[in-house]
Amino acid sequence: MFRNLLRVAICAALAGALVWPAAAWNSYSHMSIGYVAYQKLTPRTRARVNQLLRLNPYYPKWEAMIPAGNSPADKDLMIFMIATSWPDQLRNDPDYHDDGPQGGNRPGGAEASRNIGYGDHLRHKYWHFVDLPFSQDGTALPAVPSPNAQTQIAAFRAALASSNSDDVKSYDLVWLLHIVGDVHQPLHCAARVRRGQPHGDAGGNFVKVCAPECTWTLHWYWDSPQGPNNAPIAEIIAASKQLPAAPKKAARIRQGSVWVAEGFRAAQQYVYAPPVGPDGGPYTLDANYTAAARALTLRQVALAGARLANLLNRELK
């Protein structure tokens, strides 16, 4: 959803596997969101999505991950699920490079907002999140960098509804599959500002926690409570079938700004809650905290999948 968050991980697909870096929500959560969304796509939207994904330069890699013997429909589902992590897969691809300051985590220059399709070999790390700042000690709040996840969700969904080329629509589609999921992880929507850290904690990346190892960051922890990156896709599918249904009223909310505002509030209510304290830690996360984190994650995954499907059914042309 990053900024040097996670270790290089293996995303297994049944009997085959492909190694890529994991960031934002880990591949388990992104693929689970993809499973939920794919079930809710109309036949027309499914056919269009499948067509656009075939234009992605990684499509042959994704296809090779699907063992022989699966039906064409199951293959399309699995590829859709794998495609949700494409922006993270670029992190170790030497054909792509960081742009902007702070290791590419802040936008810089006109290229930061461009939308030119697969000819763009920038990683655009800053598209994964929107750091809405808040303070618990009265520290002045910094400006929110732009472009960010919220601006790009709006830009990409407009492009999908337009007469843009299929190359651009395919590129925008895989970004939307990813960042709609990202903004349903609260720490992709918030950064805590405090004395000595006036520009924020990078969405919890500067807060250390013990969960149980004390090498984790708060952001890293919230990326992964649903399951590990190396889970087989069959396991992810089975677990996704057990997710709670997203509330219908909440699933119908279409505004990306509302999704981000929800994440911002959830970060303050659930993420920066005891035993997480006012500074950089480390803090030992107790059973109550971890149970609440997992419950919220499962609700958010189901909600992100439903909203993603609604967006594509309504807007993809």
N, C-alpha and C positions, 0 to 999 in steps of 0.2 A: 503499500500500500508501500525501512530503508534508511538511507543516510548511514550506511555501514552497520545495519541492524543485525543481520543473521549470518550464520555460517553458511558455506556452500552446502546445499542439501541435495538429496536424491529424490526425485519424484518418480515413483515406480508406477508403471502401467501394466498390471497383471504380470505376465512373464517377462516383459521387456522393461527397460529403464533408460532414461536419458538424464544426464547430470546438468543441472542449471542452478543459478543462485536464487535464493528465496529472500524476498523482502516484502514490505507491506504485510497484509495478512499472509500467512504461509500458504503454500500451495494447497494444503488440505482445505482450508477455509474457502479459498478462491474457487477450487474445483467443486466444493459443495454448493456454493452459490450458483455455479454454472449448472449443476445438476437440477437444482430447484427451478431455475429460470427456464431451462430447456423443456421441462415437463409442461410449462405453461405457455409455450409459444404456439401460435396458430400454425396450421400446416403451411400456409403461404409464407409466414415469417421464417419458419424452420428452413424451407427450401431456399429462401433468399440468404439467410445466414450461412447455410452450408456452402452456397455458391461463393459468397464473399470470402469465407475462410480459406477456400482453395487458392486464393490469390496471395495469401501470406507466404513470405519466403521460407518460413519454418514449416509449412504444411507437410513437405515430405518427411521431416523429422517426426512430426506428430503422427503421421500415418504409419511410420515404421514402428512406433510404440504399441500399436494395436495388434495383438496376436491374430494369426489366421484363425478362421472359424467363427468370428463374430459376424453377426448380420450387418448389412449396410446401415440399418437404423442405429444399432448399437455403436458402430464405428463412428457415425456422425455425432452421436451423443458424447462419446469419449473425447473426440477431437474438440468439440465445443468446450468441454470441461478443461482440457489441457490448455486451450487457447486463452483461458481467463488469466493465465500467468505470463503471457507473452511479454509484457513490458518489463517484468522481472528477469525473464530469460535473457534479455539484452545486456545484463550487467556484466557478464563475462564474455560477451561476444566482441572480439577485437575489431569487427567491422563497424561497431558503434562506439561513440565516445561521449564523455561528459562535457557539459557546457555550463557556463555561468560560474559564479564564485562559490566558495565554501564546498569545494569538491563536487560542484554541479548541483548542489541542493538549493540554490537560489537562482532565480532567472536573471539573465543578463543579456541585453541586446534584443534587436528586432526578431531574431530567429527563435526566440523563446516562445512566441505565439504563433508561429507559422503552422500551416496545415497543408502539406504538400504530398502526403502519401508516403509510400515506401522509399522514395528518394531521400527522405529525411533520415540521417544516420546519427542524430543526436539522441541521447538517452532521456532527456527531459525529466530528470528525477523529481523536479519540483511540481510536476503534474500529478504526482501520487497523493498529495496532501494539501491541506490549507490550514496553516497554523494560526487559528484565531487565538489571540492572547488573553490571558486573564491573570490576575495577581491576587494573592492572599495577604500581602503585606503592604499594599499601597504603592508599589513600584509603578512608574508610568508605563503605559502600554505602547509597544512599537507598532508601526504600520504593518499591514498584512501584505506580503509580497504577492505580486501578480505578474504572469498567470499562475494559476494554482489548480487544484482539483475541481473546485467549484466553477471557475471560469471555463475549464476545458470540458466538463460535462455539458455545459450549455453550448459550447462551440461544436462539439462532436455530434450531439443529438440534432442540432440544426443542420449540420452537414448530411446526416443520414436521411433527413427529410427533404433534401434539396435535389437538384439535378447534377450534383458533382459526379466526377468519374467514379467508376467502381474501385479503382486503385485507392483513391482517397477514402471512399466509404469503407473499404476493407480495413484500412489502417485505423480509421476512427472507430470502427466496430470493436477491434481487439483492445483498443485503449478503453473504450466504454465498458467492455466486459470486466476490465480490471478495476478501473477507478470508481465505478458505481459500488463495487465491493469495498474498495479502500475507505470510502467516506462513511461506511457503516461500522468501521473500527474506530472507537472514540478518539484514539490518539492520532488519527489522521485529520482530526478537526480541531485540535486544541494544543496549546503550548503554555506552560506555566512560567510566568515572569516573576522574578524575585530579586532582592538586593544581591548584587554580585553577579547576576545573570539577567541583564536588562533586555537581552534579545530572546529570552526564553530558553526552555530546556529541550528544544527540537522534538517536540511531541513525546516527551518522557525518555528520550535517549540519554539524557544526562542524569537520570535518576537510577541508582543501583538498587537491585532487589535480590533477595535470596529466595529461590523458588524450586528446589532447595539450594542449588548452587548459587553462590554470591557473585558469579560472573555475569549474571543476566542484567539487562536494563529493563525498566518498566515497560518501555515500548515493545521490546523483544517478548516479554511475557505476554502482553496483550495481543500480540500477533498470533499466538500459538495455543490457546487453551482448548481448542476443539480437537486437535490431534497432531501427530508428527508429520513432517514433510515426507518421510519415507514410507507412508502408508500406501498399500496397493490401491489402485483405483476401484477395484471391486469392493474393498472395505469402505471407501469413501461413499460409493453409491449406496451401500447397505445402510451406513450411518445417516446419510442424507434423507433416506426414506423415513427415518424416525424423528426428523426434526418437527418441532411444533409448527402448526400452520400459522402463517403470518396473519395478523388481524386484517380483515378486509378493508376497513376504513383507512388504516395506516398504509396498507399496500397501495391504495389508490392515490396517495399523495405524490404528485408529479414534480414538484419544485425541488431542484437540487439544493437550493439555499435552505429549504426546510430540513432536508436530510442532514446537511452540515450542522445546522443549528441544533438538531437532536443529538448529534454526536458530541457537540461542544458541551451541552448540558450533561450528557452521560459521563463525559470525562470528569467533570467537576463533582458529580454525585457519586460515581462508582470507582473511578480510577484513582483520583487523588484523595482517597478516603483511607481512614486508619486500617491497617498500621502504616500506610504511607504517610510520612511526615512532611514538614515544610522545606526540607533542603534536599541534598542529593543522595542521602542514604549512606550505606545500604539498609534496607528495611526487610525484615523477614515476613513474608506473606503467610497469614494463618489460614486455617481451614475455611473460616467464614468468608474471607476475601476471595479465595480461589473458587469456592462454590458459587459466589455471586458473579465472578468473572465468567465462569463457564456458562451459567444460565443466561447472562446477558449476551454472550457470544452466540449461543444457539438461536436466540430470538433474532439477533441482528443478521445472522446468515440467512435465515428463512425470509426475513423482511427484504434484505437486499436482493435475493433471488426473485421474489415476487415483483418488486419494483423494476428490476432489470427487464423482466419479461413484459411488463406493462409498457415500458418505454419502447422496446423493440416492436411489439405488436402495433403500437399506435403510430410510431414515427419512422420506422425503417421503410424506405422506398426502393 
